[in-house]
Amino acid sequence: MHALRRRFYHRAKTVGLAGALLLGSLPPAALALSDTAMRDALADAREQRWASINDSAVAGHILHGYVDYHRLRGALPEASPGRVNAFITEHEDSPLSVWMRGQAISAYGEAERFDDLLAVADDKPAGAERQCHYATALLEQNPTRAEELGRELWLVGQSRPTACDALFNRLQSRGVIDADDVWDRAMLAWEAKQTRLMDYLLDQLDERWHTAVSTAENTRRDPESLSLAPDCLGPECAATGGFYRAAMERLTRGDTEAAFAAWQAKASRVNLSSATRRAIEEELAFYALVRDTPGTLDWVDGVLPTLDSERVRELRVRRALAERAWGDVRHWVGQMPAEERENSRWQYWLARADAQLGDGGAARRHYQNAAEERDFYGFAAAERLDQPYSFNMARYGFDEATRERIAALPEVRRTEALIRIGEPGLATSEWLHAVRRATPERAQALAGYAAQQAETGHESWPARLVQTTIAGKMWDALEWRFPHAYRDAFERFGRRNDVDPYLLMAIARRESAYNPKARSPAGALGLMQLMPGTASDVSRSLGLDAPGRYGVLDPELNVRLGSAYFSETLKRYRGNRLAATAAYNAGPRRVDRWLGEHRAEDFDLFVERIPFRETRHYVQAVLTYRAIFQHLAQGGDAEGVSLLSEAERNTRYDRSLMR
């Protein structure tokens, strides 16, 4: 055996590896050797290859609990609940405790060891499968609670795991879940387009439900036949509410005009609960406004005050803005509950309406209210008032003594060790578990440590710092929420491609929260979330080899390609950053269509008129982040910081922007 390895093993046996690491007495080579042993041991533990693990090499390592976790997981369900609870207690400061409790609930539930399950469960677990095991375990000890949970699990329109079958069967045999509940779930399945589940449930109903079942099946095949449906369905009309809610929901989404006609014919004839009626009308009003369905606006205006629907109120104001009906804007914003109305967005539009209607004093008051907020509309309001933005930035101290104290915490040492052995995902879980359990003061100290590591440490730290501020709700810690990670690359490639580097930083912050390994469900990759095909096309245009799937995850290359792609998008819109930002999210073809369809608009109206909520919020966030990055780069000086240039603010947003 190599001499260093012999000295390391001797040291580990004498003082314990954890003690040696804490004392800082292991040389870097020995530390690397210990981490290599742990990396190998963890890989073997995951596969339950216990004979391959050298226990003496990892016995004192700070991450040994991860090996113990897999050992205990492999021993379930035979392992006793006492052993499980001892592990949970020992590792309470780690996500290992949460994961082990979940593993034990699953294993004991599958083995029908329900007393053992209840001995380790502390409350309703996460996930439908474990919740079904838990509710089944409660059937004898606490039947009231079991029945309550069982009904919650039943009344959804999606299939449930097989672990729920026994629970549902027992609840049905007890009459807790009856034919009415079977029908209600079938209707929920219809709404969720789960037709196989719907058919399975309808098959369980007896002859008394024949008319209701045949009506539902016919209406599913031909939604417009809803107008011919009976006004009373099922025994004692028990199926009526569920049927009309599901049938109207499907018809409303498929053909809003036909749904409106059907509802006009049926609304006064069918006996529905007020909650069901509101649900039907809320959905119908929403889609009538989204699709600008002819002949529905007066009806929407009539029912809107009864709906208590934030999303319909929002659409009604946006409809008024599209029509420049400033009196309607003022009216419908005024109909909002106070908390909703005081949002900077609605204060801004109230101010715009007041100004258009000649009430300058009211406009100024509303602009001032909006300008107190650090967001798109707050900044836009400040510009209207010709005053600096309100960044409302908080600063937190973080000295060397605090750094040393935080670095010595077991959860921080585990995080660092997980990064060293190539487990950044586990490291983030470990870290965020610590942040969520921390006092506000401890959370701030952890964020300060993360900020320092983001400056000099592993590339996963900037994203972890952002996540820390979210988990710790440190909304005003702007220097931590918007770290200047990869700033050199953004500035270099921004200059090369004639693109505002602050805007590139803002896009990356919104797209990936600075996670260089981020992958979206759609396949977008890296800091700037490039699609592989886009990355290949841009690479060829730059004379580079195609980067391949993993090459795009390199931060430097990702920024280079992303900035070049954005530069081309910017040229498409004559250098207009607002339009280019919208196109980066929604695609140029959609933005071209929006510009072509709308009459000339101010920048704020164009943003508010973007039909996709995701893109609308994206544009607002990116432009706001851009201003924050500029503010931070100027050392907290707000001078010259703006959402847009003067030309971008004053241009008319229409087809003339397109090259």
GIVEN-V819061 format. One record per pair of residues at least 4 apart in sequence whose C-alpha atoms are under 7 Angstrom apart, sorted by the first residue. I is the first residue (numbers start at 1). J is the second residue. Records with the same first field share a line. If there is no record, write none. Layout:
I: J ; J
This chain:
1: 5 ; 6
2: 6
3: 7
4: 8
5: 9
6: 10
7: 11
8: 12 ; 30
9: 13 ; 57
10: 14
11: 15
12: 16 ; 17 ; 60
15: 19 ; 20
16: 20 ; 60
17: 21 ; 60 ; 61
18: 22 ; 60 ; 61 ; 62
19: 23
20: 24 ; 25 ; 26
21: 25 ; 26
26: 30 ; 31
27: 31
28: 32
29: 33
30: 34
31: 35
32: 36
33: 37
34: 38 ; 58
35: 39 ; 421
36: 40
37: 41 ; 57 ; 58
38: 42 ; 58
39: 43 ; 421
40: 44
41: 45 ; 53
42: 46 ; 67
43: 47
44: 48 ; 49 ; 50 ; 52 ; 53
45: 49 ; 50 ; 67 ; 70 ; 71
46: 70
48: 74
55: 59
58: 64
59: 64
60: 64
62: 414
63: 414
64: 68
65: 69
66: 70
67: 71
68: 72
69: 73
70: 74
71: 75
72: 76
73: 103
75: 79
76: 104 ; 107
77: 107 ; 108 ; 111
79: 83
80: 84
81: 85 ; 116 ; 119 ; 120
82: 86
83: 87
84: 88
85: 89 ; 120
86: 90
87: 91
88: 92 ; 97 ; 100
91: 96 ; 97
92: 97
93: 411 ; 434
94: 411 ; 430 ; 433
95: 99 ; 429 ; 430 ; 433
96: 100
97: 101
98: 102
99: 103
100: 104
101: 105 ; 120 ; 121
102: 106
103: 107
104: 108
105: 109 ; 117 ; 121 ; 130
106: 110 ; 130
107: 111
108: 112 ; 113 ; 114 ; 116 ; 117
109: 113 ; 114 ; 117 ; 133
113: 117
114: 118 ; 137
115: 119
116: 120
117: 121
118: 137
124: 131 ; 134
125: 130 ; 131
126: 130 ; 131
127: 131
128: 132
129: 133 ; 161 ; 163 ; 164
130: 134
131: 135
132: 136 ; 163 ; 164 ; 167
133: 137 ; 163
134: 138
135: 139 ; 146 ; 149 ; 150
136: 146 ; 167
138: 142 ; 143 ; 146
139: 143 ; 146
142: 146
143: 147
144: 148
145: 149
146: 150
147: 151 ; 176
148: 152
149: 153
150: 154
151: 155
155: 185
156: 185 ; 188
157: 185 ; 188 ; 189 ; 192
158: 189 ; 194
159: 197
160: 164
164: 168
165: 169
166: 170
167: 171
168: 172
169: 173
170: 174
171: 175 ; 176 ; 177
172: 176 ; 177 ; 178
177: 181
178: 182
179: 183 ; 205
180: 184 ; 238
181: 185
182: 186 ; 201
183: 187 ; 202 ; 239
184: 188 ; 242
185: 189
186: 190 ; 198 ; 201 ; 202
187: 191 ; 242 ; 243 ; 246
188: 192 ; 246
189: 193 ; 194 ; 195 ; 197 ; 198
190: 194 ; 195 ; 198 ; 246
191: 246 ; 249 ; 250
194: 198
195: 199
196: 200
197: 201
198: 202
199: 203
200: 204
202: 213
205: 209
208: 234 ; 235
209: 213 ; 234 ; 235
210: 214
211: 215 ; 233
212: 216 ; 233 ; 234 ; 239
213: 217
214: 218
215: 219 ; 229
216: 220 ; 243
217: 221
218: 222
219: 223 ; 225 ; 226
223: 251
224: 258
225: 229
226: 262
227: 262
231: 269 ; 270
232: 237 ; 240
233: 237 ; 238 ; 239 ; 240
234: 238 ; 239 ; 240
239: 243
240: 244
241: 245 ; 272 ; 276
242: 246
243: 247
244: 248
245: 249 ; 276 ; 280
246: 250
247: 251
248: 252 ; 259 ; 280
249: 253 ; 280 ; 283
250: 254
251: 255 ; 256 ; 259
252: 256 ; 259 ; 284
255: 259
256: 260 ; 287 ; 288
257: 261 ; 293
258: 262
259: 263
260: 264
261: 265
262: 266
263: 267
266: 270
272: 276 ; 277
273: 277
274: 278
275: 279
276: 280
277: 281
278: 282 ; 307
279: 283
280: 284
281: 285
282: 286 ; 307
283: 287
284: 288
285: 289 ; 300 ; 312
286: 290 ; 312
287: 291
288: 292 ; 293 ; 296
289: 293 ; 315
296: 300
297: 301
298: 302
299: 303
300: 304
303: 307
309: 313
310: 314
311: 315
312: 316
313: 317
314: 318
315: 319
316: 320
317: 321 ; 329 ; 332 ; 333
318: 322
319: 323
320: 324 ; 325 ; 326 ; 328 ; 329
321: 325 ; 326 ; 329
322: 609
325: 329
326: 330 ; 353 ; 356
327: 331 ; 353
328: 332
329: 333 ; 353
330: 334 ; 350 ; 353
331: 335
332: 336
333: 341 ; 346
336: 340 ; 341
337: 341
338: 342
341: 346 ; 347
342: 346 ; 347
343: 347
344: 348 ; 370 ; 373 ; 377 ; 378
345: 349 ; 377
346: 350
347: 351 ; 366 ; 367 ; 369 ; 370
348: 352 ; 366 ; 367 ; 370 ; 377 ; 381
349: 353
350: 354 ; 366
351: 355 ; 362 ; 363 ; 364 ; 366 ; 367
352: 356 ; 363
353: 357
354: 358 ; 359 ; 360 ; 362 ; 363
355: 359 ; 360 ; 363
359: 363
360: 364
361: 365
362: 366
363: 367
364: 368
365: 369
366: 370
367: 371 ; 381
368: 372
370: 377 ; 378 ; 381
371: 378 ; 379 ; 381 ; 382 ; 390
372: 378 ; 390
373: 378 ; 390
374: 378 ; 379 ; 390 ; 391
375: 379 ; 624
376: 380 ; 620 ; 621 ; 624
377: 381
378: 382
379: 383 ; 389
380: 384
381: 385
382: 386 ; 387 ; 388 ; 389
383: 387
388: 638
389: 638
392: 476
393: 476 ; 477 ; 478
394: 476 ; 477
395: 477
398: 402 ; 403 ; 445 ; 448
399: 403
400: 404
401: 405
402: 406
403: 407 ; 449
404: 408
405: 409
406: 412 ; 446
407: 412 ; 413
408: 412 ; 413
409: 413
410: 414
411: 415 ; 430 ; 431 ; 434
412: 416 ; 431
413: 417
414: 418
415: 419 ; 427 ; 430 ; 431
416: 420
417: 421
418: 422 ; 423 ; 424 ; 426 ; 427
419: 423 ; 424 ; 427
423: 427
424: 428 ; 460
425: 429
426: 430
427: 431
428: 432 ; 464
429: 433
430: 434
431: 435
432: 436 ; 468 ; 471
433: 437
434: 438
435: 443 ; 468 ; 471 ; 472
436: 471 ; 472
438: 442 ; 443
439: 443
440: 444
441: 445
442: 446
443: 447 ; 472
444: 448
445: 449
446: 450
447: 451 ; 465 ; 468 ; 469
448: 452
449: 453
450: 454 ; 461 ; 465
451: 455 ; 465 ; 480
452: 456
453: 457 ; 461
454: 461 ; 462
457: 461
460: 464 ; 515
461: 465
462: 466 ; 483 ; 485 ; 514
463: 467 ; 513 ; 514 ; 515
464: 468
465: 469 ; 480
466: 470 ; 480 ; 481 ; 513
467: 471
468: 472
469: 473 ; 474 ; 475 ; 480 ; 481
470: 474
477: 481
478: 482
479: 483
482: 629
486: 490
487: 491
488: 492
489: 493 ; 556 ; 559
490: 494 ; 501 ; 504 ; 505 ; 559
491: 495 ; 501
492: 496
493: 497 ; 560 ; 563
494: 498 ; 499 ; 500 ; 501 ; 563
495: 499
497: 563 ; 564 ; 567
498: 567
499: 567
500: 504
501: 505
502: 506 ; 626 ; 629 ; 630
503: 507 ; 626
504: 508 ; 563
505: 509
506: 510 ; 622 ; 625 ; 626
507: 511 ; 528 ; 622
508: 512 ; 513 ; 514 ; 527 ; 528
509: 513 ; 514
510: 622
511: 527 ; 528 ; 529
512: 518 ; 527 ; 528 ; 529
514: 527
515: 526 ; 527
516: 526 ; 527 ; 553 ; 555
517: 525 ; 526 ; 553
518: 525 ; 526 ; 527
519: 523 ; 524 ; 525 ; 526
520: 524 ; 525
523: 531
524: 529 ; 530 ; 531 ; 532
525: 529 ; 530 ; 531 ; 552 ; 553
526: 530 ; 552 ; 553 ; 558
527: 555 ; 558
528: 558 ; 559 ; 562
530: 534 ; 535 ; 562
531: 535
532: 536 ; 549
533: 537
534: 538
535: 539 ; 561
536: 540 ; 546 ; 547
537: 541
538: 542 ; 561 ; 565
539: 543 ; 544 ; 545 ; 546 ; 561
540: 544 ; 545 ; 546
547: 551 ; 552
548: 552
552: 557 ; 558
553: 558
554: 558
555: 559
556: 560
557: 561
558: 562
559: 563
560: 564
561: 565
562: 566
563: 567
564: 568
565: 569
566: 570
567: 571
568: 572
569: 573 ; 580
570: 574 ; 575 ; 576 ; 577 ; 580
571: 575
572: 658 ; 659
573: 579 ; 580 ; 657 ; 658 ; 659
574: 657 ; 658 ; 659
576: 580 ; 648
577: 581
578: 582
579: 583
580: 584
581: 585 ; 619
582: 586 ; 591 ; 615 ; 619
583: 587 ; 588 ; 591
585: 615
586: 590 ; 615
587: 591
588: 592
589: 593
590: 594
591: 595
592: 596
593: 597
594: 598
595: 653 ; 654 ; 655
596: 654 ; 655
598: 654
599: 654
600: 652 ; 653 ; 654
601: 605 ; 606 ; 652 ; 653 ; 654
602: 606 ; 652 ; 653
603: 607 ; 649 ; 653
604: 608
605: 609
606: 610 ; 653
607: 616
608: 616
610: 616
612: 616
613: 617
614: 618
615: 619
616: 620
617: 621
618: 622
619: 623
620: 624
621: 625
622: 626
623: 627 ; 643
624: 628 ; 643
625: 629
626: 630
627: 631 ; 641 ; 642 ; 643
628: 632
629: 633
630: 634 ; 641
631: 635 ; 636 ; 637 ; 638 ; 641
632: 636
644: 648 ; 649
645: 649
646: 650
647: 651
653: 657
